[in-house]
Amino acid sequence: MTNRPPKAGSRRLRTVIIWGVVGLLFILGYYLFVFRPQRTPEIPYSEFRQRLEKLSSATISERQITGEFLAEETVQTVRQEQITTKRFMVRIPFDDQKLVEELLALGVNVSSQNRVQWASILLAIVPWVLIIGFWFMIMRQSQAGASKAFQFGKSKVRISTETRPNVTFDDVAGVEEAKEELEEIIEFLRSPRKFSRLGGRIPKGVLLVGAPGTGKTLLARAVAGEASVPFLSISGSDFVELFVGVGASRVRDLFEQGKRHAPCIIFIDEIDAVGRHRGAGLGGGHDEREQTLNQLLVEMDGFETSAGIIFMAATNRPDILDPALLRPGRFDRKVILPQPDVRGREGILKIKVQRVPLSGDVDLSILARGTPGFTGADLENMVNEAALLAARRNRSEVTAQDFEDAKDKVLMGAERRSLLLSVEEKRRTAYHEAGHALVSRMIPGMDPIHKVTIIPRGMALGVTQPLPIDERKIYPKGFCEAQIAFMLGGRAAEEKVFGDLSTGAANDLEKTTILARKMVCEWGMSTKLGPLTFGKVEAEIFLGREMGMHRNYSEKTAQLIDSEIRAIIEGQHKRAQGIIEKNVKKLNALAEALIKQETLNSMQVDEILGLTKGPRRKAAKVETTPKAPQTSDKKVSSSRSAKAGSGPRKG
């Protein structure tokens, strides 16, 4: 149902009323504050009686007489001011019946005047005019449906009722398992009797869980598009307002609209804004957010799937949702949307580049391999940045170089070619990145180098970027140790060539320390401490964030943890130093090439190092390694910045 716009006649009438009120206010203000009539001197009544014979004319109005004397007189006023004038004004303190007769007997020209008190009249009328005008406008707009004055309790739901869907499963890639789980939801919306005749009950609610940018909202729209049903979407933050009780009222209105548009899909984005654990708020049980959640729980229990309503919600923090919201009967099904793997990223890129003219040198499979950890939103941003770069360079097609520059811009920021480095700083940066590349290529099982550059980007003065051959799901201990040696290769190269240390390895040291601590405390990769985990993450439910690590071990164990972390890092540091010592000539050649060309690709690096058929990662050996917990894999692989190898060189 659409609201009709107000007619032109009503708009003109409303405009006339508004300008009329403004005009009255202007006249009143002018009369009270600007207009000041010339003041007539006031004399006492006794003096007036003494000078009756000298009057020329008199005007009587109520209890006041104004007039003129026959000749100029010096009149003593009440304020003891000496004013020479013929005009005068006197107030009559009592009813003097003989005054008019005396004036007529003396031949004075007498007249009367009824003064209208315009100020008093305006002060009495203007408030009523304002009240009537305001009420008239409110009533007119509320009848036209354009006013929000009485809409506080209405939900801010956005209703999409297109019969021709603009988003389908063909527009979603990288989440094939999630699409399979939602297929039966679509079948139910198309033909409900297919499931009800066998006694089955379709899930009332579906919770989409995934990291930001994985396509939760897009997938929900695709479900509605595939089923060709109305899509009612609202954000979790739209329920709670300043006024008490508004959130619960909006929840009721949302489900009422859902029943009117059934069969349909009701979708709440970022449901964690209203569905957090109860009892953690500052207002206790009377918190407005908790009252809204209580109403949501009641409404989800109150409707039946036979009405053709499917309730969907999305969140990236399922751990902070209230357990009553997640129980069967409300959210019966939880669909996980993981970060896309290399095949998923390639599928997403194929969808995102449909409207982008591509050059012949663009290989989407290489782009997919070079973007580990990218979500669908990241890939869309990269494609958009590549198109903008190509347009800026006056090209008719987007080339592979545009995509490469766009990927670097998304990962590390724009190029800082205006940053002037001294010859010594540029040389030190070149040796630092050459050390990373050399150590990586000399360790078997490492990913091949994709690019080495000393062009400053963002906070980094140089970057060594590997290109994974395939997507890893588990990380053996040997690979983690090789990663530490790789990140310490830049520091080892600086020690060998310059004989001292610099701040350029600050970010590398931070990453190596974090990785070594995870190996010891989370993944049980220490021979002395054994297969144990140390430290418990403390999180505040109301704030929705991790507050720190709870120390659940003794002081002696803490010292042993520190010694194991130090042993791992120092051992890999010596490993990197040994590689640098054995390949000093290759290090110098690689650094000099970087100084001249600033950027080297994988083929150029292998050619300089003489490793055209160099060490390659043995995939079979990695696959036969016992699997580590999946939770630890995600924590390592989710960090895109760790793939670069060389962090910011802070000088």
Secondary structure per residue as TSV (DSSP state, phi and psi in degrees):
chain	resnum	aa	ss	phi	psi
A	1	M	-	360.0	126.1
A	2	T	-	-105.5	147.0
A	3	N	-	-84.2	132.8
A	4	R	-	-79.2	139.8
A	5	P	-	-70.9	149.1
A	6	P	-	-63.2	147.9
A	7	K	-	-70.2	162.4
A	8	A	H	-66.9	-35.0
A	9	G	H	-63.2	-43.3
A	10	S	H	-66.1	-34.6
A	11	R	H	-66.4	-40.3
A	12	R	H	-65.8	-41.3
A	13	L	H	-63.1	-41.6
A	14	R	H	-64.3	-37.4
A	15	T	H	-66.1	-41.7
A	16	V	H	-62.2	-42.6
A	17	I	H	-63.5	-43.5
A	18	I	H	-62.8	-46.5
A	19	W	H	-69.3	-30.3
A	20	G	H	-64.4	-43.9
A	21	V	H	-63.2	-41.9
A	22	V	H	-62.1	-39.1
A	23	G	H	-65.0	-41.5
A	24	L	H	-63.1	-42.2
A	25	L	H	-62.8	-37.9
A	26	F	H	-65.5	-43.2
A	27	I	H	-64.1	-43.1
A	28	L	H	-62.8	-44.3
A	29	G	H	-64.2	-39.4
A	30	Y	I	-63.8	-40.8
A	31	Y	I	-69.1	-37.5
A	32	L	I	-82.4	-35.1
A	33	F	I	-115.5	-21.8
A	34	V	I	-107.8	-51.1
A	35	F	-	-72.9	122.3
A	36	R	-	-130.8	100.6
A	37	P	-	-65.9	154.1
A	38	Q	-	-61.5	129.2
A	39	R	-	-77.7	132.6
A	40	T	-	-95.6	130.9
A	41	P	-	-61.4	138.0
A	42	E	B	-101.3	134.0
A	43	I	-	-117.8	158.4
A	44	P	-	-67.8	154.7
A	45	Y	H	-66.1	-34.3
A	46	S	H	-63.6	-41.9
A	47	E	H	-67.4	-35.6
A	48	F	H	-61.2	-40.9
A	49	R	H	-65.7	-32.6
A	50	Q	H	-72.9	-24.8
A	51	R	T	-109.4	25.7
A	52	L	G	-60.4	-34.7
A	53	E	G	-69.0	-18.6
A	54	K	G	-96.6	6.3
A	55	L	E	-74.3	140.8
A	56	S	E	-100.0	-45.8
A	57	S	E	-151.7	156.9
A	58	A	E	-147.0	138.8
A	59	T	E	-120.3	120.5
A	60	I	E	-103.2	127.8
A	61	S	E	-140.9	116.1
A	62	E	T	50.6	-120.6
A	63	R	T	-103.5	39.4
A	64	Q	E	-144.2	141.7
A	65	I	E	-126.8	129.2
A	66	T	E	-121.4	147.1
A	67	G	E	-175.7	-164.0
A	68	E	E	-135.8	148.7
A	69	F	E	-87.5	164.6
A	70	L	E	-68.3	-34.9
A	71	A	E	-137.1	159.5
A	72	E	E	-62.6	132.0
A	73	E	E	-128.3	152.3
A	74	T	E	-90.7	108.3
A	75	V	E	-102.2	132.3
A	76	Q	E	-87.3	115.7
A	77	T	-	-90.5	176.2
A	78	V	T	-63.9	-35.9
A	79	R	T	-85.0	11.4
A	80	Q	-	60.9	35.6
A	81	E	-	-99.0	137.5
A	82	Q	E	-87.7	107.8
A	83	I	E	-125.4	122.8
A	84	T	E	-96.4	112.1
A	85	T	E	-160.6	157.6
A	86	K	E	-89.2	-24.6
A	87	R	E	-78.6	152.0
A	88	F	E	-153.7	164.5
A	89	M	E	-145.6	135.1
A	90	V	E	-137.3	141.4
A	91	R	E	-98.8	133.6
A	92	I	-	-88.1	115.3
A	93	P	-	-75.0	-17.8
A	94	F	S	-153.5	167.1
A	95	D	-	-73.0	111.5
A	96	D	-	-108.0	98.4
A	97	Q	T	-69.2	-27.3
A	98	K	T	-88.4	-5.1
A	99	L	H	-64.4	-44.5
A	100	V	H	-65.2	-40.0
A	101	E	H	-63.4	-40.3
A	102	E	H	-65.8	-40.4
A	103	L	H	-65.8	-40.2
A	104	L	H	-68.0	-35.8
A	105	A	H	-66.4	-31.3
A	106	L	T	-84.2	-0.7
A	107	G	T	78.9	23.6
A	108	V	-	-80.9	136.5
A	109	N	E	-74.9	106.8
A	110	V	E	-106.7	134.3
A	111	S	E	-139.8	165.5
A	112	S	E	-121.9	158.0
A	113	Q	-	-149.5	128.7
A	114	N	-	-97.3	103.0
A	115	R	-	-79.7	130.9
A	116	V	-	-95.4	125.6
A	117	Q	-	-84.1	85.2
A	118	W	H	-63.3	-36.9
A	119	A	H	-62.3	-43.8
A	120	S	H	-64.9	-40.2
A	121	I	H	-64.4	-43.9
A	122	L	H	-65.2	-41.5
A	123	L	H	-62.7	-29.7
A	124	A	H	-81.8	-32.4
A	125	I	H	-88.0	-41.2
A	126	V	H	-55.8	-45.7
A	127	P	H	-57.9	-40.8
A	128	W	H	-67.9	-37.3
A	129	V	H	-62.2	-42.0
A	130	L	H	-64.2	-44.0
A	131	I	H	-63.9	-47.0
A	132	I	H	-64.3	-41.3
A	133	G	H	-64.7	-42.1
A	134	F	H	-64.5	-45.3
A	135	W	H	-63.4	-38.7
A	136	F	H	-62.2	-44.6
A	137	M	H	-66.6	-39.8
A	138	I	H	-62.6	-45.0
A	139	M	H	-65.9	-40.7
A	140	R	H	-64.5	-43.0
A	141	Q	H	-73.4	-37.1
A	142	S	H	-66.5	-35.4
A	143	Q	H	-67.5	-34.8
A	144	A	H	-77.4	-10.9
A	145	G	T	80.0	11.7
A	146	A	-	-98.6	-1.8
A	147	S	-	-98.1	148.4
A	148	K	-	-106.6	7.4
A	149	A	T	-63.1	-34.6
A	150	F	T	-111.9	24.7
A	151	Q	-	-110.8	17.6
A	152	F	T	-61.8	-39.5
A	153	G	T	-84.8	0.8
A	154	K	S	-88.8	140.5
A	155	S	-	-73.9	147.8
A	156	K	-	-91.3	45.7
A	157	V	-	-76.0	142.5
A	158	R	E	-103.4	121.4
A	159	I	E	-106.8	123.8
A	160	S	E	-112.4	115.6
A	161	T	-	-121.4	29.6
A	162	E	-	-68.0	130.6
A	163	T	S	-73.5	-24.3
A	164	R	S	-104.4	105.6
A	165	P	-	-66.3	141.2
A	166	N	S	-101.9	-7.5
A	167	V	-	-132.8	124.0
A	168	T	-	-131.1	-176.5
A	169	F	G	-65.8	-20.0
A	170	D	G	-68.3	-19.8
A	171	D	G	-91.4	2.4
A	172	V	-	-120.6	130.5
A	173	A	-	-138.7	161.1
A	174	G	S	86.5	-2.9
A	175	V	-	-134.1	56.2
A	176	E	H	-64.1	-39.7
A	177	E	H	-65.6	-39.0
A	178	A	H	-64.8	-39.1
A	179	K	H	-64.7	-36.7
A	180	E	H	-64.3	-38.7
A	181	E	H	-67.5	-28.7
A	182	L	H	-90.3	-4.3
A	183	E	H	-61.7	-40.0
A	184	E	H	-71.7	-25.5
A	185	I	H	-63.9	-41.8
A	186	I	H	-66.1	-41.9
A	187	E	H	-63.2	-36.5
A	188	F	H	-66.8	-42.3
A	189	L	H	-66.1	-29.3
A	190	R	H	-78.5	-46.1
A	191	S	-	-140.4	87.4
A	192	P	T	-62.7	-31.8
A	193	R	H	-66.4	-22.3
A	194	K	H	-59.8	-32.7
A	195	F	H	-98.0	-35.3
A	196	S	H	-72.2	-26.2
A	197	R	T	-68.4	-22.5
A	198	L	T	-98.5	8.7
A	199	G	T	83.0	7.1
A	200	G	-	-80.2	154.3
A	201	R	-	-123.8	121.2
A	202	I	-	-70.2	146.9
A	203	P	-	-57.5	135.7
A	204	K	S	-68.9	-43.4
A	205	G	E	-133.1	147.6
A	206	V	E	-127.3	124.6
A	207	L	E	-103.6	120.1
A	208	L	E	-93.2	121.1
A	209	V	E	-119.4	128.8
A	210	G	E	-176.9	164.1
A	211	A	-	-66.7	159.4
A	212	P	T	-58.7	132.3
A	213	G	T	92.4	3.5
A	214	T	S	-84.4	-5.3
A	215	G	-	98.7	33.4
A	216	K	H	-67.2	-49.0
A	217	T	H	-65.6	-39.7
A	218	L	H	-62.9	-39.1
A	219	L	H	-67.4	-38.9
A	220	A	H	-64.1	-41.2
A	221	R	H	-64.6	-35.9
A	222	A	H	-66.0	-35.4
A	223	V	H	-62.6	-45.0
A	224	A	H	-65.2	-37.0
A	225	G	H	-67.5	-39.9
A	226	E	H	-66.9	-37.1
A	227	A	H	-85.5	-10.7
A	228	S	T	55.5	49.1
A	229	V	-	-122.4	159.8
A	230	P	-	-60.0	147.8
A	231	F	E	-121.6	110.3
A	232	L	E	-101.8	109.7
A	233	S	E	-117.2	143.3
A	234	I	E	-154.1	152.5
A	235	S	E	-92.5	149.9
A	236	G	G	-62.1	-30.6
A	237	S	G	-75.8	-11.5
A	238	D	G	-76.7	-10.7
A	239	F	S	-80.1	-43.1
A	240	V	-	-90.3	129.2
A	241	E	-	-128.1	-174.0
A	242	L	S	-67.0	-34.8
A	243	F	S	-82.8	139.5
A	244	V	T	-72.1	136.4
A	245	G	T	88.6	-6.7
A	246	V	H	-69.0	-40.8
A	247	G	H	-60.4	-47.2
A	248	A	H	-63.7	-38.1
A	249	S	H	-64.8	-38.7
A	250	R	H	-69.9	-32.4
A	251	V	H	-64.7	-44.3
A	252	R	H	-61.7	-42.6
A	253	D	H	-65.8	-35.2
A	254	L	H	-61.5	-46.1
A	255	F	H	-73.6	-28.5
A	256	E	H	-65.7	-41.1
A	257	Q	H	-66.3	-35.7
A	258	G	H	-61.9	-39.3
A	259	K	H	-67.8	-33.4
A	260	R	H	-70.8	-28.9
A	261	H	T	-102.0	8.7
A	262	A	-	-62.3	146.2
A	263	P	S	-73.8	140.7
A	264	C	E	-157.8	177.7
A	265	I	E	-121.2	125.9
A	266	I	E	-100.6	122.1
A	267	F	E	-123.4	125.1
A	268	I	E	-112.0	115.4
A	269	D	E	-86.8	143.1
A	270	E	S	52.4	59.6
A	271	I	G	-69.5	-15.5
A	272	D	G	-65.5	-15.8
A	273	A	G	-68.3	-24.0
A	274	V	T	-123.9	-11.7
A	275	G	-	-109.3	24.8
A	276	R	B	-72.7	169.4
A	277	H	-	-52.8	133.5
A	278	R	T	-79.0	154.1
A	279	G	T	89.1	-3.1
A	280	A	-	-103.2	-4.4
A	281	G	S	-80.6	165.9
A	282	L	T	-72.8	-24.8
A	283	G	T	-92.7	5.5
A	284	G	G	63.2	-140.8
A	285	G	G	-71.2	-14.6
A	286	H	G	-97.4	11.6
A	287	D	-	-65.7	136.8
A	288	E	H	-60.9	-37.8
A	289	R	H	-64.1	-38.8
A	290	E	H	-70.5	-35.4
A	291	Q	H	-64.1	-37.8
A	292	T	H	-64.7	-42.2
A	293	L	H	-63.7	-41.0
A	294	N	H	-60.0	-42.9
A	295	Q	H	-66.0	-36.6
A	296	L	H	-64.2	-40.3
A	297	L	H	-64.1	-40.8
A	298	V	H	-65.6	-43.9
A	299	E	H	-65.9	-37.5
A	300	M	H	-67.7	-28.3
A	301	D	H	-78.9	-24.2
A	302	G	H	-82.1	-25.5
A	303	F	-	-99.4	152.2
A	304	E	-	-109.0	149.3
A	305	T	G	-69.7	-14.7
A	306	S	G	-64.4	-21.1
A	307	A	G	-75.3	-8.0
A	308	G	-	82.8	27.4
A	309	I	E	-110.6	124.9
A	310	I	E	-111.2	126.4
A	311	F	E	-98.9	123.1
A	312	M	E	-125.1	148.9
A	313	A	E	-147.4	158.3
A	314	A	E	-131.8	143.9
A	315	T	E	-158.6	154.9
A	316	N	S	-111.3	7.3
A	317	R	-	-132.4	70.1
A	318	P	G	-68.3	-19.0
A	319	D	G	-70.6	-18.7
A	320	I	G	-102.2	2.8
A	321	L	B	-76.3	150.2
A	322	D	-	-67.2	136.5
A	323	P	H	-59.6	-31.8
A	324	A	H	-65.4	-25.0
A	325	L	H	-78.1	-26.2
A	326	L	H	-95.7	-3.6
A	327	R	S	-71.0	156.3
A	328	P	T	-59.8	140.7
A	329	G	T	105.4	-20.0
A	330	R	T	-115.1	-76.0
A	331	F	S	-104.3	93.6
A	332	D	-	-75.1	-24.3
A	333	R	E	-134.0	136.6
A	334	K	E	-116.7	117.8
A	335	V	E	-105.7	122.2
A	336	I	E	-94.0	131.5
A	337	L	E	-112.7	96.4
A	338	P	-	-77.3	170.7
A	339	Q	-	-67.1	137.0
A	340	P	-	-65.7	144.1
A	341	D	-	-83.3	-170.2
A	342	V	H	-64.4	-37.6
A	343	R	H	-70.4	-38.4
A	344	G	H	-64.9	-40.0
A	345	R	H	-65.4	-37.5
A	346	E	H	-65.5	-39.6
A	347	G	H	-65.2	-39.2
A	348	I	H	-64.8	-41.7
A	349	L	H	-63.3	-37.1
A	350	K	H	-62.5	-34.9
A	351	I	H	-74.3	-42.2
A	352	K	H	-71.3	-24.8
A	353	V	T	-96.5	11.7
A	354	Q	T	-63.1	-33.2
A	355	R	T	-99.4	10.2
A	356	V	S	-111.6	122.4
A	357	P	-	-70.4	120.1
A	358	L	B	-102.4	145.9
A	359	S	-	-79.5	164.7
A	360	G	T	-69.3	-18.9
A	361	D	T	-88.5	2.9
A	362	V	-	-83.7	122.5
A	363	D	-	-117.0	108.1
A	364	L	H	-67.2	-27.4
A	365	S	H	-66.7	-38.7
A	366	I	H	-67.5	-39.8
A	367	L	H	-62.6	-39.1
A	368	A	H	-66.6	-40.1
A	369	R	H	-67.0	-32.3
A	370	G	T	-87.2	6.8
A	371	T	-	-125.4	54.5
A	372	P	T	-67.0	139.1
A	373	G	T	86.9	-5.6
A	374	F	-	-75.9	137.7
A	375	T	-	-93.5	178.2
A	376	G	H	-61.7	-37.7
A	377	A	H	-66.3	-37.5
A	378	D	H	-65.2	-42.5
A	379	L	H	-66.6	-38.8
A	380	E	H	-63.6	-39.8
A	381	N	H	-65.0	-38.8
A	382	M	H	-65.2	-43.2
A	383	V	H	-62.7	-40.6
A	384	N	H	-65.4	-41.9
A	385	E	H	-64.0	-38.4
A	386	A	H	-63.9	-41.3
A	387	A	H	-64.8	-38.9
A	388	L	H	-66.7	-40.0
A	389	L	H	-64.0	-42.6
A	390	A	H	-63.8	-39.4
A	391	A	H	-66.6	-37.9
A	392	R	H	-65.5	-30.9
A	393	R	T	-90.9	10.7
A	394	N	T	59.3	43.5
A	395	R	-	-103.2	152.0
A	396	S	S	-89.5	-15.1
A	397	E	S	-137.0	156.8
A	398	V	B	-89.8	123.3
A	399	T	-	-97.9	172.3
A	400	A	H	-64.2	-35.2
A	401	Q	H	-63.7	-36.3
A	402	D	H	-62.8	-42.7
A	403	F	H	-66.3	-38.2
A	404	E	H	-64.5	-45.0
A	405	D	H	-66.1	-36.5
A	406	A	H	-67.1	-39.4
A	407	K	H	-63.4	-43.9
A	408	D	H	-63.6	-36.3
A	409	K	H	-67.0	-39.7
A	410	V	H	-68.4	-39.5
A	411	L	H	-74.3	-46.9
A	412	M	H	-122.2	-11.2
A	413	G	-	107.3	175.6
A	414	A	S	-73.6	158.1
A	415	E	B	-64.2	142.6
A	416	R	-	-115.1	65.9
A	417	R	T	-69.7	-18.8
A	418	S	T	-77.4	-10.5
A	419	L	-	-74.2	116.9
A	420	L	-	-91.1	119.0
A	421	L	-	-106.2	144.0
A	422	S	-	-71.4	165.3
A	423	V	H	-60.4	-39.5
A	424	E	H	-67.5	-41.3
A	425	E	H	-66.8	-39.9
A	426	K	H	-65.8	-39.5
A	427	R	H	-67.5	-41.1
A	428	R	H	-66.2	-39.6
A	429	T	H	-63.5	-39.8
A	430	A	H	-63.7	-43.7
A	431	Y	H	-67.7	-34.9
A	432	H	H	-62.2	-49.1
A	433	E	H	-70.0	-34.3
A	434	A	H	-63.7	-35.6
A	435	G	H	-63.5	-41.8
A	436	H	H	-59.6	-49.8
A	437	A	H	-63.9	-42.4
A	438	L	H	-63.4	-47.5
A	439	V	H	-63.5	-39.9
A	440	S	H	-63.2	-40.6
A	441	R	H	-77.7	-19.6
A	442	M	H	-91.2	-9.2
A	443	I	S	-99.8	120.7
A	444	P	T	-64.5	143.6
A	445	G	T	92.6	-6.3
A	446	M	-	-82.2	155.6
A	447	D	-	-69.3	145.3
A	448	P	-	-65.8	153.0
A	449	I	E	-76.3	131.1
A	450	H	E	-90.6	-42.2
A	451	K	E	-162.6	142.8
A	452	V	E	-126.0	128.8
A	453	T	E	-142.8	151.1
A	454	I	-	-118.1	18.7
A	455	I	S	-79.3	123.3
A	456	P	-	-63.1	135.0
A	457	R	B	-138.2	128.1
A	458	G	T	59.9	-124.7
A	459	M	T	-94.5	-2.8
A	460	A	B	-99.2	138.1
A	461	L	S	-88.8	-14.8
A	462	G	-	-165.0	157.3
A	463	V	E	-143.9	138.0
A	464	T	E	-117.2	113.7
A	465	Q	E	-113.6	120.9
A	466	P	E	-84.2	163.4
A	467	L	-	-126.5	104.6
A	468	P	-	-61.7	138.8
A	469	I	S	-71.4	-42.0
A	470	D	S	-143.8	171.9
A	471	E	-	-84.1	124.9
A	472	R	-	-87.8	139.9
A	473	K	S	-110.1	-22.5
A	474	I	-	-129.4	155.7
A	475	Y	-	-127.5	104.0
A	476	P	-	-65.6	163.3
A	477	K	H	-62.5	-39.7
A	478	G	H	-62.4	-37.7
A	479	F	H	-68.7	-40.5
A	480	C	H	-62.0	-41.4
A	481	E	H	-66.3	-38.4
A	482	A	H	-64.4	-35.8
A	483	Q	H	-63.1	-39.1
A	484	I	H	-65.7	-42.9
A	485	A	H	-63.0	-40.3
A	486	F	H	-60.6	-44.6
A	487	M	H	-70.5	-24.2
A	488	L	T	-91.3	-0.5
A	489	G	H	-64.4	-35.0
A	490	G	H	-65.9	-42.1
A	491	R	H	-64.5	-41.0
A	492	A	H	-64.2	-38.4
A	493	A	H	-65.8	-40.5
A	494	E	H	-64.5	-39.5
A	495	E	H	-62.9	-40.4
A	496	K	H	-71.2	-44.2
A	497	V	H	-82.9	-44.4
A	498	F	H	-100.5	-15.7
A	499	G	S	76.1	5.6
A	500	D	S	-146.4	-179.3
A	501	L	-	-111.6	162.7
A	502	S	-	-139.1	176.4
A	503	T	G	-81.3	1.3
A	504	G	G	-65.4	-22.1
A	505	A	G	-97.2	15.2
A	506	A	H	-60.8	-47.1
A	507	N	H	-69.7	-34.2
A	508	D	H	-62.7	-43.3
A	509	L	H	-65.2	-36.8
A	510	E	H	-63.7	-44.2
A	511	K	H	-67.4	-42.1
A	512	T	H	-64.2	-38.3
A	513	T	H	-65.5	-42.8
A	514	I	H	-63.1	-44.7
A	515	L	H	-64.9	-42.8
A	516	A	H	-65.6	-37.3
A	517	R	H	-66.3	-38.9
A	518	K	H	-63.7	-40.3
A	519	M	H	-59.3	-39.5
A	520	V	H	-83.4	-47.2
A	521	C	H	-90.2	-24.7
A	522	E	T	-114.7	-33.3
A	523	W	S	-106.8	0.1
A	524	G	-	61.4	38.2
A	525	M	-	-96.9	16.7
A	526	S	-	-102.8	129.1
A	527	T	T	-70.7	-30.5
A	528	K	T	-77.9	-38.0
A	529	L	T	-89.2	-22.6
A	530	G	-	78.5	-170.8
A	531	P	S	-79.3	67.9
A	532	L	-	-129.9	155.7
A	533	T	-	-111.0	146.3
A	534	F	-	-130.4	132.9
A	535	G	-	93.6	135.3
A	536	K	E	-122.2	131.8
A	537	V	E	-75.5	126.7
A	538	E	E	-100.6	129.4
A	539	A	E	-127.9	144.5
A	540	E	E	-97.2	117.1
A	541	I	T	-63.5	-44.0
A	542	F	T	-65.2	-38.2
A	543	L	T	-81.5	-25.5
A	544	G	T	72.8	35.0
A	545	R	E	-149.3	157.5
A	546	E	E	-77.5	130.1
A	547	M	E	-94.3	-19.0
A	548	G	E	153.7	-177.2
A	549	M	E	-99.5	132.5
A	550	H	E	-89.0	124.6
A	551	R	-	-81.7	106.5
A	552	N	-	-110.8	34.8
A	553	Y	S	-141.4	166.1
A	554	S	-	-80.7	172.5
A	555	E	H	-67.5	-35.4
A	556	K	H	-64.9	-41.4
A	557	T	H	-65.3	-36.5
A	558	A	H	-62.6	-40.3
A	559	Q	H	-66.1	-37.6
A	560	L	H	-68.0	-37.7
A	561	I	H	-61.6	-45.6
A	562	D	H	-62.2	-39.9
A	563	S	H	-68.8	-35.7
A	564	E	H	-69.0	-41.0
A	565	I	H	-62.3	-43.7
A	566	R	H	-63.5	-39.6
A	567	A	H	-64.6	-41.1
A	568	I	H	-64.1	-47.3
A	569	I	H	-68.2	-44.5
A	570	E	H	-66.4	-35.8
A	571	G	H	-64.3	-42.5
A	572	Q	H	-73.4	-27.0
A	573	H	H	-65.9	-42.7
A	574	K	H	-65.2	-34.7
A	575	R	H	-63.4	-44.5
A	576	A	H	-65.1	-40.3
A	577	Q	H	-62.4	-39.2
A	578	G	H	-64.2	-39.3
A	579	I	H	-65.3	-41.6
A	580	I	H	-64.3	-41.7
A	581	E	H	-61.1	-38.5
A	582	K	H	-79.5	-15.5
A	583	N	T	-131.7	47.4
A	584	V	H	-66.3	-40.4
A	585	K	H	-63.8	-41.3
A	586	K	H	-66.2	-36.2
A	587	L	H	-62.7	-45.5
A	588	N	H	-63.3	-41.2
A	589	A	H	-65.3	-41.1
A	590	L	H	-67.6	-40.3
A	591	A	H	-67.1	-41.4
A	592	E	H	-64.8	-37.7
A	593	A	H	-65.4	-36.8
A	594	L	H	-66.5	-39.6
A	595	I	H	-62.6	-37.8
A	596	K	H	-78.6	-44.6
A	597	Q	H	-101.2	-18.7
A	598	E	S	71.5	-31.1
A	599	T	E	-138.8	133.5
A	600	L	E	-128.0	138.0
A	601	N	E	-92.4	-177.4
A	602	S	H	-64.8	-41.1
A	603	M	H	-65.3	-40.1
A	604	Q	H	-66.4	-39.1
A	605	V	H	-63.5	-46.5
A	606	D	H	-65.3	-34.8
A	607	E	H	-68.0	-41.4
A	608	I	H	-66.6	-39.1
A	609	L	H	-82.8	-4.9
A	610	G	T	68.6	34.1
A	611	L	-	-123.9	45.1
A	612	T	T	-58.8	-34.3
A	613	K	T	-117.4	48.3
A	614	G	-	-75.6	-171.1
A	615	P	-	-61.2	129.9
A	616	R	-	-116.8	154.8
A	617	R	-	-70.5	132.9
A	618	K	-	-87.6	100.0
A	619	A	H	-64.5	-36.8
A	620	A	H	-63.2	-38.2
A	621	K	H	-66.5	-36.8
A	622	V	H	-69.3	-37.6
A	623	E	H	-70.2	-28.9
A	624	T	T	-83.8	-3.6
A	625	T	S	-72.4	140.2
A	626	P	-	-57.6	140.9
A	627	K	-	-73.6	141.1
A	628	A	-	-90.3	166.5
A	629	P	-	-58.8	141.9
A	630	Q	H	-64.1	-31.2
A	631	T	H	-63.6	-39.0
A	632	S	H	-69.4	-33.6
A	633	D	H	-62.0	-43.0
A	634	K	H	-64.9	-36.3
A	635	K	H	-65.5	-33.2
A	636	V	H	-79.7	-46.7
A	637	S	H	-73.7	-19.2
A	638	S	T	-74.4	-13.0
A	639	S	-	-90.6	106.8
A	640	R	S	-71.7	-32.0
A	641	S	G	-68.2	-23.9
A	642	A	G	-69.9	-19.9
A	643	K	G	-72.7	-21.2
A	644	A	G	-72.1	-27.8
A	645	G	S	88.0	-41.4
A	646	S	-	-121.4	120.9
A	647	G	-	-89.0	-168.9
A	648	P	-	-61.3	133.3
A	649	R	-	-95.1	100.5
A	650	K	-	-89.8	108.5
A	651	G	-	-91.6	360.0
